[in-house]
Structures are given as structure tokens and as C-alpha cells.
């Protein structure tokens, strides 16, 4: 007997009395499934926009880091140059001090050069850091010797500056070499502990 139904039976398939409902492949679902519609929801920005913002932030951080590194390189180069200028100043000062009295014009010329160098050092915020009577500080000073403490001198203070030290904006470029007042029974200075 032929099977009577609105649908034709296919060979190898069974038919049941209750019709089975299969989803139609072209039937749209109730929720949007496309990626474009998911990206434009008001609660979150689209992926490309979020990635763009991350990329902008990364680039901004990179630019700031490069600027810091450039500034640090310039500061380091300036410090090295200023140290060479300080050494030049010290050499001219020593030379001027050892010239005989007959070389008065040479001495005057060296004094003018030293004043120009001192003006340059001042313009670049280079400051001397040691004066007789200052409290000894191992951060600022290097003790190269001792002086016996007299009645007017306090112990562990700078008695004589052998070589001036300099700082720029609070950073020590060269510590000062100093002689320090000490008594025979005083404790060793912090810079002498390592000697």
C-alpha cells in the first residue's frame, strides 16, 4: 500500500504519526548573531576601538619612556662634561698658584679664565659642597686624612678641603676630599671602615 502523506517518503527513512519539526535553515533566530551587532552594544566598545585605545596608551607610554631616557642621557652627558670642566678649573688653579711672581701677566690671564669657568659652573647649577667647619658626611666628603681636634674645632668636622667636591641639583658629581678633625680616642669615620 502506498503511504499517503503530504510529504513524500524517502527511501530508508521512517515516518511516524507525529510530524517532527526541524528548524528551517533560513529562519532567523530571535537574537542577533552577527559580530557587528555584538560589537555595537552600548555596554562595551567594539574590539577594534578597544584595541585602538590600548595601542594609543602603549604608544603614549613608549613616548614618555623615550623622553625620560633622553633626558637622563643628556643629564649624564652634562655631568661628565661638567666634571671635565671642574678638573680643568682645578688644574688652572694649581698652575696659577705655582707660578713665580714675575709671571704676573700669565697669572692674571689664568685668573680671568678661572672666573669664566666659575661663571659657567654657576650657570649650570654646579655647587661646591665642602667648607671648613661643615659636619663630615660620607655622602659628600671623602676623608683623606685627619687633623688633631683643637679646642675651637668640633670632632668629625671638615678641617681642610684638599680638593673641592661639586653637586648639581642635589646630586653629587664629585665628593670633596677633606681632612677631618679627630681626637685620638674617637671612633673611625664611615669612609674609613672599608679601608
Buried (B, 14 or more C-beta within 10 A) or exposed (E): EEEEEEEEEEEEEEEEEEEEEEEEEEEEEEEEEEEEEEBEEEEEBBEEEEEEEEEEEEEEEEEEEEEEEEEEEEEEEBBEEBBEBBEEBBEBBEEBEEEEEEEEEEBEEBEEBBEEBBEEBEEBEBBBBBEEEBEBBBEBBBBBEBBEBEEEBEEBBBBBBEBBBBBBEEEBBBBBBBBBBBEEEEEEBEBEEEE
